[in-house]
Every structure is written in structure tokens, then in C-alpha cells.
Amino acid sequence: MTSVPGRRSSTFTRLLRHGFTDPSAAERLLDSPELSAVRDDPVLLEALGGTADPDLALLGLVRLLEAQTGATGRQELLDTLISAKPLRDRLLGVLGASEALADHLARHADDWQALVTYEARDLHPGVTEFEHGLAEATDTVSLRVAYRRCLLSIAARDVCGTTEVSETAAELADLATATLRAALALAEAAVPEDAALCRLAVVAMGKCGGHELNYVSDVDVIFVGEAVNGADEDKALRAAARLAAHMMRICSANTVEGTIWPVDANLRPEGRNGPLVRTLASHRAYYQRWAKTWEFQALLKARPVAGDLALGEEYVAALRPLVWQAAERENFVADVQKMRRRVIDNIPTAEVDRQLKLGPGGLRDVEFAVQMLQLVHGRADTSLRSGTTLDALGALATGGYVGRGDAAQLDHAYRFLRSLEHRIQLFRLRRTHLVPEDDADLRRIGRSLGLRTDPVASLTREWRRHATVVRRLHEKLFYRPLLDAVAQLAPGEARLSAAAARERLVALGYADPAAALRHLEALASGVTRKAAIQRTLLPVLLGWFAESADPDAGLLNFRKVSDALGKTPWYLRLLRDEGAAAENLARVLSAGRLAPDLLLRAPEAVALLGDGEAGLRPRTRAHLEQEILAAVRRAEGAAQAVDVARGIRRRELFRTAATDIIGSYGTESQPVEADQGALVDLVGAAVSDLTAATLAGTLRAVVREGWGDTLPTRFAIIGMGRFGGHELSYGSDADVLFVHEPRDGVDEREAADAAGKVVAEMRRLLQTPSADPPLLIDADLRPEGRSGPLVRTLGSYEAYYRRWSLVWERHALLRAEHVAGDEELGRRFVELIDPLRYPPAGLGEDDVREIRRLKARMESERLPRGTDPKLHVKLGPGGLSDVEWTVQLIQLRHAAHEPGLRTTRTREALAAAHAAGLISADDAGILDEAWVLATGVRNAVMLVRGRAGDTFPADPRDLAAVGRYLGYGAGHVGDMLDVYRRTARRARGVMEELFYGGS
């Protein structure tokens, strides 16, 4: 071909128009001697332009022509190619989609003739036809050649659109079946004496068993063996294992013709650690006693394919009844969902966005959802027992177990994703589920799927769209039919029966499915806009509720909140439009009693859940005091002012609890807080700041009503215990001391009387029964305890501490901090007690012995009867008391000379002790871990039960909820208790060394 210099040839332009990306190289190939006779034939150019990659197809064609033996062979191929459209489309289609099959044709130049025949029986071959195609294989090499020849015909029908994706997958499974049979025959021929001893059945699992195989995939199998009549069973099983292993090697070994695919037997009982071949009785015993939920899920696809088919059928018949009992297992849905999450968690971060099979919105999401529904409803409905995903999805839709519209969308998305997977694997015949990043690969794949206009962008857009559909539907698939079961449907629309709905709710963990259905009916029935939005929200909410330890409570609480706010225009709009709000609400409502109780007293606080991070971030003490004091100024009287302050406290307790729950459970937009210590510190600081602000507002309200702007005496509140240490929990009392100092010219009796009235009124107003939780004030740590006056002057404190203070009082003062009232008076009180709690000379031996005696007495006398000491997080071995007394003894001894120890906070003091070299890093870490865990348990118990507690709950559901808060999934409560015991045991060992052992 010649052209005017500097101008492109007409052929160059035609090649560009037909989809070639390298027209210059294509021109050279068309000019090659092999194509000289047809290079100007428009039929050929048109056919090449119709392939997925015209450049690749042309190169493959030239290589195939070069491989022909002599001019006669080349001419026969060219004549057939030009004259026979079926061959032309098939051959060029394969060459343009698969580099690997082009290589095969270049090595085996006559195999193109496998594509010439175009008869009805060739359009949909089955196992028999593939067995015929493999019949001449006599060794591993010839088996691979014959396998590729059969694969060539499957790929040709696939890329030409003669078969759709489910038919292609079924053909690949049938070819795998024929290949396993051929491989087993070769293994038996190699060692006939082994074959004579045993019956060996090969049961396909996974996609091969489900009749939906990929181009390149592990072929999952399970082997069943029995002795033939009269043979020793042990010898027969050893012989069967040798045959099975040989068969696997025949398929997976690398040869000059490459490999076929790995045969994977790891789905067998005990996995890689179990015997390769078991008897039927051994299989049955394992599944009856030891099998996990996922193993029954895997058995959905079990199908005998090779060897002794009668034995294989016996295996399936024996185990199939057990499969349909799997949904009755405790934590069935949680186990399946946990396994799905584990798969996602194990995907390398760099691959998550390209994972077609395992990633979110991928093929596995569809398969898991379908299989879970099969296991729940297949017990009663045998039409659902197909091992093929799309067939099972269709049966679920027909039976009303899945909405028809949802099933149709999922079917379409699954077919697209499987087609994409096939095209990716077909190119090099490599096992991969990653969407490529290279534009050339994406262009070829997009064109092969019919996306000819801007194939790269179109493919990416279609893939993301279908993945989004799957992500949106795969869990909703499980829940939407529950709404249809209680709603009015269009005539002829299938619906979930009441019995099936109850069955599904039980599988999801609902203890009272009848009540749950009543709640759903109340929420979603009717034709109002409100009901329509609820029907959109509930499928997702039900899934989130099901992930909690008490789905019933989550749904009931949601109904209560919806009933209270249903007529409020912003409520449902918030849940619908603010993605995080609905999930946040679901977590909060199903995590226990405290947060829902706080919310239901003033449901409008639900708005906090949709205000992003700002809505959930606890507010500072300064902001809280500003709001409460402003409310006090506006109020008419102290009672109203304190009511407002308590309402703010309730709202802020809810905010903190919601933050705690969401941080512990995690949501799609906010991962689980990895640092449990940070969460514990957040709660402690937030509740302590809120308590201080509430006391400040209450003090201002009481003073304002009784004395106007100025009380006759300066008045300050000193936080003690966990309050002073910024470590309050949700149910903690406020430990305080009250101190006052008469103003100039005020009689001491008048001042004391005023201070006493302030304290009494504050306590009364904060404990008055109301819709808001009370704030209990505990002043028992004051001088002389309950026998002493509630409030003293600063001088009285000074005189008492100088003359009468005991070591336990100095110990208690380590946590003293001004929290409300007169700042100057509070500062002077702290200056007064500093020499007592940080004694310049440290502690004498008598004082140390007294502290140890008090600790031992507390351990023996204060622990409640009937309580397991090892699980009491406050007073038990290695609990809060052990850690805090150990740290506080170090403070009493060394704080005078180590300024870092002069803190009221346990963790800060512990870190300072390590920094000062007073405790090793390991010991500090052990104590800190124990303290954080014990505090987390206390917080969890309060969140779950709605009342404070220092032990793990006895109720199984409450205990499971505590476990969920601490990060333990369903069925792992025992692990949680073991971890607590182990952590506490280690902390006790450190405590005994540092507290009792040292001098």
C-alpha cells in the first residue's frame, strides 16, 4: 500500500473508523503475505471491527495463519473465514477477546475447525458432549489440549451472544464435570489396584456444584469414600485418598500446556486439617455434631459429578435435611453476616474499590443474600432448593419471599457483574476478580459487552451503577417482604405469608415476631406520605436492628419515637435525607434501655443524630454553663430553672450516650472507635462537665430565688471521687464537699444557715421526681462522714484537717477539685488540702499499713453476697478499686516531688508514674488496660440495663448487648468474659506487687 507522503492512507482512516487503536501496526499486518489475498476484503475489515479488540483479533489471525501447515491450510482457513459468517464471528470474536485462546490456536493450528460446525446440538452442549470432546485424552498434556479446545467453543458462543451468561456458566460447569471424570479415569488407570478397593464419589461444591462456574476458578469438591464388598475400610480409604490426590494433581499441575484449574477440597470437614476422603457415616457424624453455619451454607450447592454417582447421591440425601435445619441455629443470621463482613475486611485496602466478587456491591453480596433466604425458607418450601443463584432468586420472587421488582433489579445486576467477570478472566485465562485499571483493558471489556460509544467511561459507569444497586438491595432483599406481608399489595402480587414472615423474623433474632409484625403494620400500612417514607426506611432499619442484641427493643423504640414525632414535618425527612441519621438512630434505639429512655422523654433530641459530627460531639463545660445559666436567668423561680437545667442535662446525657454507642458499634459513615480508652475518657469528661454545669446552674437558681444576686456567704462545691477525677459514668452520684466563707460583716450563724439552706434546696430540686433523671448529691466524704455537718467554712475544714484528719480522708482528697461556685474560695480550698494529699515527707509506714488494711477490709466486707468476685468490675480482683488504690498510693508517696502526679485523673496519674520511673511500662499498660476495660463494662451495663451495675448482667440478652458494645459479636460472650478475667488477673498481679509488696 502506498500513499502520498505526509497524508494518511484511506486504509489508515478506515481502520480508525473500525475501532483499531494502532492503525499503523494493523496496516503492516494486513500487508503481510498471509493476508495478501483478502486484505482489501470489506467483509474481513467489518468483522474485525466488530470484535472487542480489533488490533488483538488481527494479530491473532495472522499468528493462526502463520501456524498453518502449508499454503493449502492457510487458504482453507481464509476461504472458510470469508465465506462462512458463523465461523468468522466465532473465530474473530475469540481472537479479539482472549489472548490466551489465541495462543492456544497458534500452538494447535487445526483447532480452529472446532468452531466450523454450527448445528443445533453444538449450540448448547452438555456433559455428554464435553466427555466426547475429552475422550481421546490419554495424559495430563493431551487433557489440557482437549479442555482448551472445548473451552474455545464455549468462549465463541459467549462472545458472539449465542449464549447468555447463565448458560455460559452452566456450560463451564458441565465442562468441569467432564474434566473431573476424565482426570479420575486417568488416575484410576494409573493405579487400578486402588480403584478396585474402593468406591469414590466426587461431590462438586461452590460454583461448580451450583452449575454457575467462571472461566477460571478453583473447582471446589468434597470426596466420599467407601470400601467395596469385603475390602478393609482403612485400606480402602487410603486407596481412595491416593486416587483423589492424583486426580487433583492431574487437573492442577503445570505442564507444557499450562494448567486447567486447581481442585480445592478445603470445604471438607475440618478443612485442610481433616482427612481428604471420609466415609459417608463420618461425614454425617461431623455435620451433626461439629459443623458451623457456613458449612451448611456451602452444602446448598453440593452436587455429585464424578466417580461413584450413586454414593454421591447418598451423601447429598443424607446431609440435605441438616442443611434446612441450619436456620434454627442460634445466631444464624449473625453468623452469615459476620462471615460476609470478614470476607470484606480481608480484602487489601488497595483492591476494595476494584473487587468485583468480594467487595461491597459485588457478586458475593447477591449470593450471600440469596443463600440466607434459601436457608430460612427452604425448610418449608422445596422450590427454593436450587444451587444456582439466579434460579434460586427467581424461585424466591415467585414465592413472594422477595419483591419481584427487587429480584428483577438484582437479577439484571448479577448478570452484568458475572458477564464482566467472565470477560476479565477470558483475556488471559487467569483467576482474578479485580476490574483492571488500564484503559486498554477497560476498552476491550467494554466493547465485548456491547458498549461501543466511549467504552471505558460507559463500562465504569455501568459497573458502578450495578454495584450500587446490589449494595442497596442485598440486605433490603431480606426485609422489604416483611413490610409487604403487612401491607396492601397490587392484585396478583405475591407476598410473604404470615408464617414465613414470622420464620424470617425469628431467624433475624426477633424473640417476639408477632409483636414485630404488629409494629411493622402500624408503621408502614396505609397510603399516607408518612407510611410511604417508613416503607422506604424500614428495610434498612430492620437490618440494623437485627445486628443488635435486642432487635425487638430496637423496633419497639422506633415505633414509639415515630408515634411521638410522626406528625412533625422534619422527623421522617431527617431520616430519609440525612444518611447517617437513620443508622445512628437504629444503633441508639437497639443498644439498650438508657439512650431510648432519655430520647423518649423528649423525642425532638433525635435531631442531634443528623447534625454530623458536631451534633454528636459532647459540649464543653463553658458552653453548657452558658446555656444553663442563661435559662436560669429567664426562668420564673428556682423550680422552673432547675427543671430547665435538668432537661438540658437529659438532652446532653442522650448526646453523650449516642456518641458512646455509635463509637462502640460503628456505622457506615463512622468506623468503630479503635481506642476504647479514648471513648471511656470522652464519656467520663462529658458526664463530669455536664454534672458540674448542672450544679452551677442549680446553685445560681437557688441563690437567686432566696437571696437575689448575692448569698450572705461565699459558696463553693468541690468535686470528689469520680466526679473530681472527671470519670463519672451515666449512673454515678455526684460526690462533693460543700465549703463556704461568710462575707465581710455577715454573722457566722447567718452565713452557715444560708449555706445549709442552699445545700438542702439544691438536693431537693435535683432529686424531685420528674420526666428527667435525678442527680443525686452524695456528701459522705466530708469530715466526720454522715455524722458531720453538710457544709463547713474554710476555717472549719482547715482546723479539722490539721487536728483530726485520718489517712483515708487524705486519700479521698486526692480526687478533690473545684467544680462550681466561688472560684476564689475553691482555689483556696485546694491550696489548703494540697499539703495533706501530697505530703512533703511522703507516707509513713503506719499510714501505708492503714491504707492496705482499709483496702483489704473493703475487699472482704463490701463485695455483695453471691457475686462472682472475678467478674465484679469495681471491687473484684484486678477491678477499678485495685487500679485506683495502687495509683493513689503512688501519688500519696511521691506527688510532693513529682508534679505530674498532682492530678485527680487516674489515667493521667498512671502515665505520670511511668514517666517518673515509678512503674514500668508493662505494669502501667496492664493497669491502664484493666481500668479502661472495667470502666467500659460499667458504662455498657448502664447503657444496656438503664441502671448502674458493677457486674456483668445475668440476663443472656443483656449480657450479649454488653458484649456488642465491647466489640464481641453474637455467640462470643464467653470470649468477652474470658478476656475480662484474664485482663483482671494480670492487673491483680501487678497490684499485689506494687500495693502490697513494695515498701
Secondary structure, DSSP 8 states (H G I E B T S, - for coil): ----TTS--HHHHHHHHTT-S-HHHHHHHHTSGGGTTTTT-HHHHHHHHTSS-HHHHHHHHHHHHHHSSHHHHHHHHHHHHHH-HHHHHHHHHHHHH-HHHHHHHHHSGGGGGGGT---HHHHS--HHHHHHHHTT--SHHHHHHHHHHHHHHHHHHHHTTSS-HHHHHHHHHHHHHHHHHHHHHHHHHH-HHHHHHEEEEEEE-HHHHTT---SS--EEEEEEEEE-TT--HHHHHHHHHHHHHHHHHHHH--BTTB----EE-TTSTTGGGS-SEE-HHHHHHHHHHT--HHHHHHHTT-EEEEE-HHHHHHHHHHHHHHHTTGGGSTTHHHHHHHHHHHHHHTS-GGGGGGBSSSSTTSHHHHHHHHHHHHHHHTTT-GGG--SSHHHHHHHHHHTTSS-HHHHHHHHHHHHHHHHHHHHHHHHHT----B----HHHHHHHHHHTT--SSHHHHHHHHHHHHHHHHHHHHHHHHHHHHHHTTS---TT-----HHHHHHHHHHTT-S-HHHHHHHHHHHH-SSSHHHHHHHHHHHHHHHHHHTSS-HHHHHHHHHHHHHHHTT-HHHHHHHHH-HHHHHHHHHHHHS-SHHHHHHHHSGGGGGGGGSHHHHHS---HHHHHHHHHHHHHHSSSHHHHHHHHHHHHHHHHHHHHHHHHHHHH--SSS---S-HHHHHHHHHHHHHHHHHHHHHHHHHHHHHHHHTT--SEEEEEEE-HHHHTT---TT--EEEEEEEEE-TT--HHHHHHHHHHHHHHHHHHHHS-SSS----EE-TTSTTGGGS-SEEEHHHHHHHHHHT--HHHHHHGGG-EEEEE-HHHHHHHHHHHHHHHS-TT---HHHHHHHHHHHHHHHHHSS-TT--GGGBTTTSTTSHHHHHHHHHHHHHHHTTT-GGG--S-HHHHHHHHHHTTSS-HHHHHHHHHHHHHHHHHHHHHHHHHSS--SB--SSHHHHHHHHHHTT--TT-HHHHHHHHHHHHHHHHHHHIIIIII--
